[in-house]
Amino acid sequence: MSTVVQPCARCGTRWAVQGPPMHWCPRCRGVLLSPGPIDAPPERRNYRWVARRPGRAGHPSRGTAIGRPSAGTPRYTEIPRWGLRDRPAPDREADRHHHPRPLSTLTRWTHAALFATAVLFAVSAVAESVRYLILLRNRTRLIEPPLLWFSDALVNTAALFALIMALVAAVATLGWLIEARRAAFAAAGRRDPRSPRMLALGCLIPVVNLIWPGVFLTEMVAGRTDPRARIAVRVWWAAWVFGGLVTVAALYWRTADSLQAKADGVLFTAFTDAVAAAVALLTLWVVRTLEGRDLRGRRRLAQRWVIAVDPATPLIEPVHPGTTATVSTAADAESADSPDGADRAPQEVVAK
């Protein structure tokens, strides 16, 4: 009897290998695993059994009563161990029992608040640029008072609404950060070591908030295998610090006394508003990247690796049987003309 067997992946039957390995189980037509010794220990086998039924950690005890099936749509509550890695559907019933968080209402508007902040800062940058163009024209010509009034109103209104929306977006993003960190650490089986109060102080206090938000995001994505999340956090962190430094420089520029420095301050303020709009867009990009979405909010599909089988075409062209042909050469012709060449027959060669 053969000591090498092939286990069936479906029914578990072990078939003795008598010749070339088989591919399908004769009993259930399941896939046969690669051949291996019949008495090989687990560490020396060329296969490992890892299949488990969803929802069960092991074999149920005899005294456990089987629950009645629910009337809802059948679905998995966890990832099947033998198939592709599809995330299970979220448990909506469990989410309804959660108590509302203090910033849960504002957190739902995080994406809209960040986009509105970027738009308002872009409008403020345009208003500052228009004011600088008016100052350039005012060097040689007088400017009408209604145009000056409209320019001042546009600059002040855009700056005021941009600052208010930036504050709203900061609070909304703080609520999103608290919820995202709680979900990330819960998925890893741990509890968030940072309290919501510490997260709020690290994100809202000036100067301190240049460092701690990047630390909080880095801790949240530390356990992820996808490098895109870590790259997005690092890019946003660098842009966030750069935006803070530009804001400090713009505030310092306003203390200048000369007319030329004030005119240059208008242009630098436009640049500061443009940087603030870019930082708001980068923040929206980081939020959606950590949620598994792109910048437009579309769900990013998981990358799947599927074995592709090429068509069964021979790599080497098979040898075909040759045909018999009569080939006469110049040497044969000369021998035929010779007196003793009459006895010679034409040579036959095989043409391949």
Contacts in CASP RR format, 6 or more apart in sequence:
PFRMAT RR
TARGET T0000
AUTHOR 0000-0000-0000
METHOD contacts of the structure
MODEL  1
MSTVVQPCARCGTRWAVQGPPMHWCPRCRGVLLSPGPIDAPPERRNYRWV
ARRPGRAGHPSRGTAIGRPSAGTPRYTEIPRWGLRDRPAPDREADRHHHP
RPLSTLTRWTHAALFATAVLFAVSAVAESVRYLILLRNRTRLIEPPLLWF
SDALVNTAALFALIMALVAAVATLGWLIEARRAAFAAAGRRDPRSPRMLA
LGCLIPVVNLIWPGVFLTEMVAGRTDPRARIAVRVWWAAWVFGGLVTVAA
LYWRTADSLQAKADGVLFTAFTDAVAAAVALLTLWVVRTLEGRDLRGRRR
LAQRWVIAVDPATPLIEPVHPGTTATVSTAADAESADSPDGADRAPQEVV
AK
1 16 0 8 1.000
2 16 0 8 1.000
2 17 0 8 1.000
2 18 0 8 1.000
3 37 0 8 1.000
3 38 0 8 1.000
3 39 0 8 1.000
4 16 0 8 1.000
4 17 0 8 1.000
4 35 0 8 1.000
4 36 0 8 1.000
4 37 0 8 1.000
4 38 0 8 1.000
5 14 0 8 1.000
5 15 0 8 1.000
5 16 0 8 1.000
5 17 0 8 1.000
5 35 0 8 1.000
5 36 0 8 1.000
5 37 0 8 1.000
5 38 0 8 1.000
6 14 0 8 1.000
6 15 0 8 1.000
6 17 0 8 1.000
6 21 0 8 1.000
6 22 0 8 1.000
6 32 0 8 1.000
6 33 0 8 1.000
6 34 0 8 1.000
6 35 0 8 1.000
6 36 0 8 1.000
7 13 0 8 1.000
7 14 0 8 1.000
7 15 0 8 1.000
7 32 0 8 1.000
7 33 0 8 1.000
7 47 0 8 1.000
8 14 0 8 1.000
8 15 0 8 1.000
8 25 0 8 1.000
8 27 0 8 1.000
8 28 0 8 1.000
8 30 0 8 1.000
8 31 0 8 1.000
8 32 0 8 1.000
8 33 0 8 1.000
9 30 0 8 1.000
9 31 0 8 1.000
9 32 0 8 1.000
9 33 0 8 1.000
10 25 0 8 1.000
10 28 0 8 1.000
10 29 0 8 1.000
10 30 0 8 1.000
10 31 0 8 1.000
11 25 0 8 1.000
11 27 0 8 1.000
11 28 0 8 1.000
11 30 0 8 1.000
13 25 0 8 1.000
13 27 0 8 1.000
13 28 0 8 1.000
14 38 0 8 1.000
15 22 0 8 1.000
15 25 0 8 1.000
15 26 0 8 1.000
15 32 0 8 1.000
17 35 0 8 1.000
17 36 0 8 1.000
21 32 0 8 1.000
21 34 0 8 1.000
21 35 0 8 1.000
22 32 0 8 1.000
23 31 0 8 1.000
23 32 0 8 1.000
24 30 0 8 1.000
24 31 0 8 1.000
24 32 0 8 1.000
25 31 0 8 1.000
25 32 0 8 1.000
33 46 0 8 1.000
33 47 0 8 1.000
34 46 0 8 1.000
34 47 0 8 1.000
36 45 0 8 1.000
36 46 0 8 1.000
37 44 0 8 1.000
42 48 0 8 1.000
50 81 0 8 1.000
50 82 0 8 1.000
51 81 0 8 1.000
51 82 0 8 1.000
52 58 0 8 1.000
52 81 0 8 1.000
54 76 0 8 1.000
54 77 0 8 1.000
54 78 0 8 1.000
54 79 0 8 1.000
54 80 0 8 1.000
54 81 0 8 1.000
55 77 0 8 1.000
55 78 0 8 1.000
75 88 0 8 1.000
75 89 0 8 1.000
76 88 0 8 1.000
76 89 0 8 1.000
77 88 0 8 1.000
77 91 0 8 1.000
78 88 0 8 1.000
79 85 0 8 1.000
79 86 0 8 1.000
79 87 0 8 1.000
79 88 0 8 1.000
84 304 0 8 1.000
85 302 0 8 1.000
86 302 0 8 1.000
87 302 0 8 1.000
101 107 0 8 1.000
101 175 0 8 1.000
101 178 0 8 1.000
101 179 0 8 1.000
102 196 0 8 1.000
103 171 0 8 1.000
103 172 0 8 1.000
103 174 0 8 1.000
103 175 0 8 1.000
103 178 0 8 1.000
104 175 0 8 1.000
104 179 0 8 1.000
106 168 0 8 1.000
106 171 0 8 1.000
106 172 0 8 1.000
106 175 0 8 1.000
107 172 0 8 1.000
107 175 0 8 1.000
107 176 0 8 1.000
107 179 0 8 1.000
109 172 0 8 1.000
110 169 0 8 1.000
110 172 0 8 1.000
110 173 0 8 1.000
110 175 0 8 1.000
110 176 0 8 1.000
110 287 0 8 1.000
111 284 0 8 1.000
111 287 0 8 1.000
111 288 0 8 1.000
111 297 0 8 1.000
113 165 0 8 1.000
113 168 0 8 1.000
113 169 0 8 1.000
113 172 0 8 1.000
113 173 0 8 1.000
114 169 0 8 1.000
114 172 0 8 1.000
114 173 0 8 1.000
114 280 0 8 1.000
114 281 0 8 1.000
114 283 0 8 1.000
114 284 0 8 1.000
114 287 0 8 1.000
115 280 0 8 1.000
115 281 0 8 1.000
115 284 0 8 1.000
116 165 0 8 1.000
116 169 0 8 1.000
117 162 0 8 1.000
117 165 0 8 1.000
117 166 0 8 1.000
117 168 0 8 1.000
117 169 0 8 1.000
117 276 0 8 1.000
117 277 0 8 1.000
117 280 0 8 1.000
118 277 0 8 1.000
118 278 0 8 1.000
118 280 0 8 1.000
118 281 0 8 1.000
118 284 0 8 1.000
119 277 0 8 1.000
120 158 0 8 1.000
120 161 0 8 1.000
120 162 0 8 1.000
120 165 0 8 1.000
121 162 0 8 1.000
121 166 0 8 1.000
121 273 0 8 1.000
121 274 0 8 1.000
121 276 0 8 1.000
121 277 0 8 1.000
121 280 0 8 1.000
122 273 0 8 1.000
122 274 0 8 1.000
122 277 0 8 1.000
123 158 0 8 1.000
123 162 0 8 1.000
124 155 0 8 1.000
124 158 0 8 1.000
124 159 0 8 1.000
124 162 0 8 1.000
124 273 0 8 1.000
125 270 0 8 1.000
125 271 0 8 1.000
125 273 0 8 1.000
125 274 0 8 1.000
125 277 0 8 1.000
126 270 0 8 1.000
127 151 0 8 1.000
127 154 0 8 1.000
127 155 0 8 1.000
127 158 0 8 1.000
127 159 0 8 1.000
128 155 0 8 1.000
128 266 0 8 1.000
128 267 0 8 1.000
128 269 0 8 1.000
128 270 0 8 1.000
128 273 0 8 1.000
129 267 0 8 1.000
129 270 0 8 1.000
130 151 0 8 1.000
130 154 0 8 1.000
131 151 0 8 1.000
131 152 0 8 1.000
131 155 0 8 1.000
131 266 0 8 1.000
132 263 0 8 1.000
132 266 0 8 1.000
132 267 0 8 1.000
132 270 0 8 1.000
134 143 0 8 1.000
134 147 0 8 1.000
134 148 0 8 1.000
134 151 0 8 1.000
135 263 0 8 1.000
135 266 0 8 1.000
137 143 0 8 1.000
159 273 0 8 1.000
162 273 0 8 1.000
162 276 0 8 1.000
166 276 0 8 1.000
166 280 0 8 1.000
169 280 0 8 1.000
169 283 0 8 1.000
170 203 0 8 1.000
170 204 0 8 1.000
171 204 0 8 1.000
173 203 0 8 1.000
173 283 0 8 1.000
173 287 0 8 1.000
174 199 0 8 1.000
174 200 0 8 1.000
174 203 0 8 1.000
174 204 0 8 1.000
176 287 0 8 1.000
177 199 0 8 1.000
177 203 0 8 1.000
177 213 0 8 1.000
177 216 0 8 1.000
177 217 0 8 1.000
177 220 0 8 1.000
178 196 0 8 1.000
178 199 0 8 1.000
180 220 0 8 1.000
180 290 0 8 1.000
180 291 0 8 1.000
181 192 0 8 1.000
181 194 0 8 1.000
181 199 0 8 1.000
181 216 0 8 1.000
181 219 0 8 1.000
181 220 0 8 1.000
182 192 0 8 1.000
184 220 0 8 1.000
184 221 0 8 1.000
185 191 0 8 1.000
185 192 0 8 1.000
185 193 0 8 1.000
185 220 0 8 1.000
188 223 0 8 1.000
194 216 0 8 1.000
194 219 0 8 1.000
199 216 0 8 1.000
201 208 0 8 1.000
202 208 0 8 1.000
202 209 0 8 1.000
202 212 0 8 1.000
202 213 0 8 1.000
202 216 0 8 1.000
203 209 0 8 1.000
203 212 0 8 1.000
203 213 0 8 1.000
203 216 0 8 1.000
210 240 0 8 1.000
210 241 0 8 1.000
210 244 0 8 1.000
213 237 0 8 1.000
213 240 0 8 1.000
214 233 0 8 1.000
214 236 0 8 1.000
214 237 0 8 1.000
214 240 0 8 1.000
217 233 0 8 1.000
217 236 0 8 1.000
217 237 0 8 1.000
217 286 0 8 1.000
217 290 0 8 1.000
218 230 0 8 1.000
218 233 0 8 1.000
218 237 0 8 1.000
220 290 0 8 1.000
221 229 0 8 1.000
221 230 0 8 1.000
221 233 0 8 1.000
221 290 0 8 1.000
224 230 0 8 1.000
228 289 0 8 1.000
229 289 0 8 1.000
229 290 0 8 1.000
232 285 0 8 1.000
232 286 0 8 1.000
232 289 0 8 1.000
232 290 0 8 1.000
233 286 0 8 1.000
235 282 0 8 1.000
236 282 0 8 1.000
236 283 0 8 1.000
236 285 0 8 1.000
236 286 0 8 1.000
239 278 0 8 1.000
239 279 0 8 1.000
239 282 0 8 1.000
240 279 0 8 1.000
240 282 0 8 1.000
240 283 0 8 1.000
242 275 0 8 1.000
243 272 0 8 1.000
243 275 0 8 1.000
243 276 0 8 1.000
243 279 0 8 1.000
246 271 0 8 1.000
246 272 0 8 1.000
246 275 0 8 1.000
247 272 0 8 1.000
247 276 0 8 1.000
249 268 0 8 1.000
249 272 0 8 1.000
250 265 0 8 1.000
250 268 0 8 1.000
250 269 0 8 1.000
250 272 0 8 1.000
253 261 0 8 1.000
253 264 0 8 1.000
253 265 0 8 1.000
253 268 0 8 1.000
253 269 0 8 1.000
254 265 0 8 1.000
256 262 0 8 1.000
256 265 0 8 1.000
281 295 0 8 1.000
284 295 0 8 1.000
285 295 0 8 1.000
288 294 0 8 1.000
288 295 0 8 1.000
288 297 0 8 1.000
292 299 0 8 1.000
292 300 0 8 1.000
293 299 0 8 1.000
293 300 0 8 1.000
294 300 0 8 1.000
322 350 0 8 1.000
322 351 0 8 1.000
322 352 0 8 1.000
323 350 0 8 1.000
323 351 0 8 1.000
324 348 0 8 1.000
324 350 0 8 1.000
324 351 0 8 1.000
325 348 0 8 1.000
325 349 0 8 1.000
325 350 0 8 1.000
325 351 0 8 1.000
326 346 0 8 1.000
326 347 0 8 1.000
326 348 0 8 1.000
327 347 0 8 1.000
327 348 0 8 1.000
327 349 0 8 1.000
327 351 0 8 1.000
328 346 0 8 1.000
328 347 0 8 1.000
329 347 0 8 1.000
332 344 0 8 1.000
332 346 0 8 1.000
332 347 0 8 1.000
335 341 0 8 1.000
335 344 0 8 1.000
336 342 0 8 1.000
336 344 0 8 1.000
END
